[in-house]
Amino acid sequence: MRPPCLQPGRAYTDLVGRTFTFWCATCALELDDGVDYTACPRCDGPIEWVDRAPRAQVTVPSPARVSHVLLGVLLVAQAVFAIADPHGFAYLRPLLVIAWFAAIPGTLLAVAFVPALAALLDERTRVIHGLEHATIAVLAERGIAVSHGVTLRGMFDLALPNDGRSWERAPMIRNAALAAIRRVKKGERALAYTDRCGTSYAVGFLMMCLAVSAAGAVAFAYGVPHGYTFAATVAALLAARAAARPLGRLAQRLLTVSTRSASATVGAIEHEVSPDGAFVYYAVHVAVAPAPPGAMAGEPI
């Protein structure tokens, strides 16, 4: 039965300034979670617009987010006190030594990061990596959450939370992958890049390790009091954190992701449930033909 607020005959694509509430007659499903759907996320069939506002969405910060904010406030407050008394707070000395030694492995990894990636990833894998990101973005637009993904040679894996029916979503994933290929080819290259990529996480981690090591090296070379050194280390960490997002996306464009492809075709899609039953893994095989050298001058950064 249709809800009484449904306006028959008004497709959502014909409306401007509409609310994001839709109705799928095939599934008898109302979609009012604030997502601008183009098709039903369950059956991938047509949907109709519903003339009323969606439910209010309330976002509650996670405990991890709250703890990160509190830790940041504590570090900044301690840095201010350390500047006021650069020779006090004796406990900062061992903390700085521990931080410097912990940052050494990350610093060494940062030095080897670029040549290692260049040796591991070929152009086809980089294109598939971008299509993985784009497919996840398209699925998110359609209200299907993907916990994480990983790109391998000739394929990418997607992990969906197992809600009892996630294993039935192979047709939706195929449709999303085809849409991703089509949209990236038409110029929506932003779909191929995401801040949730492992490249961005790695760059953020390595940047912070370099910041701690650099602050420590300068302080040791010039005999800076430990209070000033702590404050400089905190400032370097904040700067590295701020730079991590744009540098992470830059690293994707230069090293791990490419949109330079002449063609891409979705092949077989395999799925299996994780041993603990929490996720359904989809292996999406993709055949890619990279664009010939000189066919594309470059990608926007």
C-alpha positions in Angstrom: 0.0 0.0 0.0 1.3 3.4 -0.9 1.7 6.1 1.8 -0.9 8.8 1.5 1.7 11.5 0.9 2.9 9.9 -2.3 2.4 12.1 -5.4 1.7 9.7 -8.3 3.3 10.3 -11.6 6.1 12.7 -10.3 9.5 11.2 -10.9 12.2 12.6 -8.7 14.4 13.5 -11.6 11.8 16.0 -12.7 11.8 17.9 -9.4 13.9 20.7 -8.1 14.4 21.4 -4.4 12.7 18.1 -3.4 13.1 16.3 -0.1 15.0 13.1 -0.1 12.1 10.7 0.6 11.3 8.0 -1.9 9.0 4.9 -2.4 9.7 1.6 -4.1 6.5 0.0 -5.2 8.2 -3.3 -6.0 9.5 -3.8 -2.5 6.9 -1.7 -0.7 9.8 0.1 0.8 10.0 3.7 2.0 13.4 5.4 1.8 13.6 8.4 4.2 17.2 8.4 5.4 18.2 11.6 3.7 20.0 10.0 0.7 19.2 11.2 -2.8 18.4 7.8 -4.3 18.4 7.2 -8.1 17.2 3.6 -7.7 16.0 1.2 -5.0 19.0 -0.1 -3.1 17.2 -3.4 -2.5 15.9 -4.3 -6.0 17.7 -1.7 -8.1 14.3 -0.8 -9.6 12.6 2.5 -10.2 11.5 4.7 -7.3 9.1 7.6 -6.9 9.4 10.8 -4.9 7.5 11.3 -1.7 6.4 14.8 -0.8 7.4 15.1 2.8 10.6 15.7 4.8 12.9 12.9 5.9 13.5 11.8 9.5 15.9 14.0 11.4 19.3 12.5 11.5 21.1 12.9 14.8 24.9 12.2 14.8 26.4 11.2 18.2 30.2 11.4 18.4 31.8 8.0 18.8 33.9 7.3 22.0 37.0 7.2 19.8 36.3 10.6 18.4 35.7 12.1 21.8 38.9 10.5 23.2 40.9 12.0 20.2 39.5 15.4 20.8 40.2 15.3 24.6 43.8 14.0 23.9 44.3 16.9 21.5 43.1 19.5 24.0 45.3 17.9 26.7 48.4 18.1 24.5 47.8 21.7 23.5 47.2 22.7 27.1 50.4 21.0 28.2 52.3 22.7 25.3 51.1 26.1 26.5 52.2 25.4 30.1 55.6 24.0 28.8 56.2 27.3 26.9 55.5 29.2 30.1 58.0 27.1 32.0 60.4 25.5 29.5 62.6 23.9 32.2 59.8 22.5 34.3 57.6 19.4 33.9 60.4 16.9 34.2 58.2 14.1 33.0 58.2 15.6 29.5 61.8 14.5 29.0 61.2 10.7 29.0 58.0 11.2 27.0 59.9 13.0 24.3 62.6 10.3 24.2 59.9 7.6 23.9 58.2 9.5 21.1 61.5 10.0 19.2 62.3 6.3 19.3 58.8 5.3 18.4 58.9 7.6 15.4 62.2 6.2 14.0 60.6 3.1 12.2 57.9 5.3 10.7 60.5 7.8 9.4 62.5 4.9 7.8 59.2 3.7 6.2 58.6 7.2 4.9 61.9 7.2 3.1 61.2 3.9 1.4 57.4 4.6 0.8 57.6 6.2 -2.7 60.0 3.7 -4.4 58.2 0.7 -2.8 54.8 1.8 -4.1 56.2 2.6 -7.6 57.7 -0.9 -7.8 54.5 -2.7 -6.6 51.7 -1.0 -8.6 51.3 -1.1 -12.3 49.0 1.1 -14.3 46.2 -1.5 -14.4 46.2 -2.0 -10.7 46.1 1.8 -10.1 43.1 2.1 -12.4 41.3 -0.7 -10.6 42.1 1.0 -7.3 40.4 4.1 -8.5 37.4 2.1 -9.7 37.2 0.5 -6.2 36.9 3.9 -4.7 34.3 5.0 -7.3 32.2 1.9 -6.8 32.2 2.4 -3.0 31.1 6.0 -3.6 28.3 5.0 -5.9 27.1 2.4 -3.4 27.1 5.0 -0.7 25.0 7.3 -2.8 22.5 4.4 -3.1 22.4 3.8 0.7 24.6 0.7 0.7 27.4 0.9 3.3 30.8 -0.7 2.5 33.0 -1.3 5.6 36.3 -1.4 3.7 37.9 -2.5 0.4 41.2 -3.6 -1.0 42.6 -3.7 -4.5 44.5 -6.7 -5.9 45.8 -7.4 -9.4 42.8 -7.8 -11.7 40.2 -7.3 -9.0 39.0 -5.5 -5.9 37.4 -6.8 -2.7 34.5 -5.1 -0.9 33.4 -6.0 2.6 29.7 -5.3 3.5 28.3 -5.8 6.9 26.3 -9.1 7.0 22.7 -8.1 7.7 21.3 -11.4 6.6 20.8 -10.3 3.0 24.1 -8.7 2.0 25.0 -11.9 0.2 22.2 -11.1 -2.3 23.7 -7.8 -3.4 26.0 -9.0 -6.3 23.7 -7.5 -8.9 23.7 -4.1 -7.1 27.5 -4.2 -6.8 27.8 -5.0 -10.5 25.5 -2.1 -11.4 27.4 0.2 -9.1 30.7 -0.8 -10.6 29.4 -0.3 -14.2 28.1 3.1 -13.1 31.4 4.0 -11.6 33.3 3.1 -14.8 30.8 5.1 -16.9 30.9 8.2 -14.6 34.7 8.3 -14.2 35.1 7.9 -18.0 32.7 10.9 -18.5 34.9 13.1 -16.2 33.8 12.5 -12.6 37.4 11.7 -11.6 36.7 12.9 -8.0 34.9 9.5 -7.4 38.3 7.8 -7.8 39.8 9.5 -4.7 38.8 9.2 -1.1 40.2 10.2 2.3 39.4 6.7 3.6 42.0 5.1 1.3 44.9 3.3 2.9 47.3 5.5 1.0 45.9 8.6 2.8 46.1 6.8 6.2 49.7 5.8 5.5 50.7 9.3 4.4 49.1 10.7 7.6 51.0 8.3 9.8 54.3 8.8 8.0 53.9 12.6 8.2 53.4 12.5 11.9 56.5 10.3 12.3 58.5 12.7 10.3 57.2 15.7 12.3 58.2 14.1 15.6 61.7 13.1 14.3 62.3 16.5 12.8 61.3 18.4 15.9 63.5 16.1 18.0 66.5 16.4 15.7 66.4 20.2 15.7 66.0 20.4 19.4 68.9 18.1 20.0 71.1 20.0 17.6 70.5 23.4 19.1 70.1 22.4 22.8 66.5 23.6 23.0 64.9 23.2 26.5 62.6 20.3 26.8 59.5 22.5 27.3 60.0 24.3 24.0 60.8 21.0 22.4 57.5 19.5 23.5 55.6 22.5 22.3 57.4 22.4 18.9 56.6 18.7 18.7 52.9 19.2 19.3 52.9 22.1 16.8 54.6 19.8 14.2 52.0 17.0 14.9 49.1 19.4 14.4 50.7 20.7 11.1 51.3 17.2 9.9 47.7 16.2 10.7 46.4 19.3 8.8 48.5 18.4 5.8 47.7 14.7 5.8 44.4 15.0 3.9 45.6 17.0 0.9 49.0 15.1 0.8 47.1 11.8 1.0 45.0 12.7 -2.0 48.1 13.9 -3.8 49.8 10.6 -3.1 46.8 8.7 -4.5 47.0 10.7 -7.8 50.7 10.4 -8.1 51.3 6.8 -6.8 48.3 4.5 -6.2 45.3 5.7 -8.2 44.8 6.4 -11.9 41.9 7.3 -14.1 43.9 6.8 -17.3 42.1 3.9 -18.9 40.9 3.2 -22.5 38.3 0.7 -21.3 37.2 -1.3 -18.2 34.9 -4.3 -18.1 33.4 -5.9 -15.0 33.8 -9.7 -15.0 32.8 -12.3 -12.5 31.7 -11.3 -9.0 32.3 -13.9 -6.2 31.2 -13.6 -2.6 31.8 -15.4 0.7 30.9 -14.8 4.3 33.7 -14.1 6.8 34.5 -16.9 9.3 32.9 -14.9 12.1 29.8 -14.1 10.0 30.2 -10.3 10.5 30.9 -9.5 6.8 30.2 -10.6 3.3 33.2 -10.2 1.0 32.7 -9.5 -2.7 35.5 -10.1 -5.2 34.9 -8.0 -8.3 37.0 -8.9 -11.2 37.8 -6.1 -13.6 39.6 -6.2 -17.0 41.3 -2.9 -17.7 43.0 -1.5 -20.8 45.2 1.4 -19.8 45.2 4.4 -22.1 48.2 4.5 -24.4 51.1 6.9 -23.5 50.3 10.5 -24.4 46.5 9.8 -24.8 45.8 11.8 -21.7 48.0 14.7 -20.6 47.4 14.2 -17.0 45.0 14.3 -14.1 43.8 17.3 -12.1 45.4 17.6 -8.7 
